Amino acid sequence: MLKKILTGLLVILIIIQFIRPDKNESNDLTYDVSTKYEVPDDVSHLLQVSCNDCHSNKTEYPWYANIQPVAWWLNDHVVDGKRHLNFSTFTKMPIAIQNHKFEETIEMVEENEMPLPSYTNFGLHKEANLSEEQRQKIIVWAKDQMTYLKETYPADSLVMPKRRQ
């Protein structure tokens, strides 16, 4: 009986290897944050190694992303991350939302909520573990962008529209 169960599980494990999610590799930069906002090289590097795998249209997949069900779990992270913030489509959003996304970026980095611990646990993506100095670089950059928006656009255009109930 145990042999049949183990054989069945092995067959299922083999079959699911052929059911793969689409990879996030378009790398379309048409509306990238860098097309409108100054992103210094050091900040760009930090965003690339710590944020862009889940918050852009270009994910650098580790080797284990080819194994199911891990690929599904990673895909869910990427889809959810892009739903919250996508640096590749950043300038396509209204100015108020861009301003709000900079504000959220500051908050998430200040509170050590990003990058997610699941992204850096077990020594995975150790380059994404941000030092306090690196966190401050991202925070200062995002605050500078918010200042630029305040100096460039009318104050009422930077306010998030109220949600309809």
FENFENSUL-V732415 format. One record per pair of residues at least 6 apart in sequence whose ideal C-beta (glycine too) atoms are under 7 Angstrom apart, sorted by the first residue. I is the first residue (numbers start at 0). J is the second residue. D is the distance in whole Angstrom. If there is no record, write none. Layout:
# FENFENSUL-V732415
i | j | d
I | J | D
I | J | D
This chain:
# FENFENSUL-V732415
i | j | d
15 | 67 | 4
15 | 68 | 7
16 | 67 | 5
18 | 67 | 7
19 | 70 | 6
20 | 70 | 6
20 | 71 | 6
20 | 74 | 4
22 | 58 | 7
22 | 60 | 7
23 | 56 | 6
23 | 58 | 4
23 | 77 | 5
24 | 57 | 6
24 | 58 | 7
25 | 56 | 5
26 | 56 | 6
26 | 57 | 4
27 | 56 | 5
27 | 87 | 6
28 | 34 | 7
28 | 87 | 6
30 | 87 | 7
30 | 88 | 5
30 | 89 | 6
30 | 90 | 5
30 | 91 | 4
31 | 86 | 6
31 | 87 | 5
31 | 89 | 7
32 | 38 | 6
32 | 86 | 5
32 | 89 | 4
32 | 90 | 7
34 | 90 | 6
35 | 90 | 5
36 | 144 | 5
39 | 140 | 7
41 | 136 | 6
42 | 136 | 6
42 | 137 | 6
42 | 140 | 5
45 | 129 | 7
45 | 133 | 5
45 | 136 | 6
45 | 137 | 6
46 | 86 | 7
48 | 126 | 5
48 | 127 | 6
49 | 114 | 5
49 | 127 | 4
49 | 129 | 6
50 | 86 | 7
50 | 114 | 7
51 | 57 | 6
51 | 86 | 6
52 | 58 | 5
52 | 59 | 6
53 | 76 | 6
53 | 77 | 5
53 | 80 | 3
53 | 81 | 7
54 | 80 | 5
54 | 81 | 6
54 | 84 | 5
54 | 85 | 6
54 | 86 | 5
55 | 85 | 6
55 | 86 | 5
55 | 87 | 4
56 | 85 | 7
56 | 87 | 4
58 | 77 | 6
63 | 69 | 5
64 | 70 | 5
64 | 73 | 5
84 | 100 | 6
89 | 97 | 6
89 | 100 | 7
94 | 148 | 7
94 | 152 | 6
94 | 156 | 5
94 | 157 | 6
95 | 156 | 6
95 | 157 | 5
95 | 158 | 6
95 | 159 | 5
95 | 160 | 7
96 | 159 | 7
98 | 145 | 6
98 | 148 | 5
98 | 157 | 5
99 | 159 | 5
101 | 141 | 4
101 | 144 | 5
101 | 145 | 5
102 | 145 | 7
104 | 141 | 5
105 | 138 | 5
105 | 141 | 5
105 | 142 | 6
107 | 113 | 4
108 | 134 | 5
108 | 137 | 5
108 | 138 | 6
109 | 138 | 6
114 | 127 | 5
118 | 124 | 6
118 | 127 | 6
119 | 125 | 7
119 | 127 | 5
119 | 128 | 5
148 | 157 | 6
149 | 157 | 7
